[in-house]
Amino acid sequence: MMDSEQLLEDDHEPVGFDWSKLSKASLGEVAIRFVFGATIALIAAVVAHFFGAKAGGLFLAFPAVLPATLTLIERKEGTTKAWADASGGALGAVSLGAFALTASLLLRWNPVAALLLALLAWALVAAGLYFLFRVTSLFLKQDQLVAKRR
């Protein structure tokens, strides 16, 4: 297990994607994510059947794989790493909310323009929140709080 100082240094790492980590995922981990995602999709379908497409659509907005992924990250890399990923998921959810709001307001006007503007809204909110958290050091502050609880 890493110490608190190493964990806090993660916030200084550049944003990116490491393709080599895909080969490190075991079949069991992939299966857990698949089953959890399929279960959420099934629940959304059942809700849509009984309560309509709008209600079912709300369940499809649930980040189906995130809870399973966070559990696996917590087991392998610790609570602080899982907390950091959960924070990113929360910021992503706010950004998706901006996408949904923009699209819902503009779809009747012009569907193609609405989707392009919704994509722009998502990108601006996501980037804005990310840089706000980076500039204000909120990521580091939350990591310090989590590290103190351990």
Stockholm file with secondary structure:
# STOCKHOLM 1.0

chainA/1-150         MMDSEQLLEDDHEPVGFDWSKLSKASLGEVAIRFVFGATIALIAAVVAHFFGAKAGGLFLAFPAVLPATLTLIERKEGTTKAWADASGGALGAVSLGAFALTASLLLRWNPVAALLLALLAWALVAAGLYFLFRVTSLFLKQDQLVAKRR
#=GR chainA/1-150 SS CCCHHHHHHGGGSCCCCCGGGGGGCCHHHHHHHHHHHHHHHHHHHHHHHHHCHHHHHHHHTSCTTHHHHHHHHHHHHCHHHHHHHHHHHHHHHHHHHHHHHHHHHHTTTCHHHHHHHHHHHHHHHHHHHHHHHHHTTHHHHHHHHHHHHC
#=GC SS_cons         CCCHHHHHHGGGSCCCCCGGGGGGCCHHHHHHHHHHHHHHHHHHHHHHHHHCHHHHHHHHTSCTTHHHHHHHHHHHHCHHHHHHHHHHHHHHHHHHHHHHHHHHHHTTTCHHHHHHHHHHHHHHHHHHHHHHHHHTTHHHHHHHHHHHHC
//
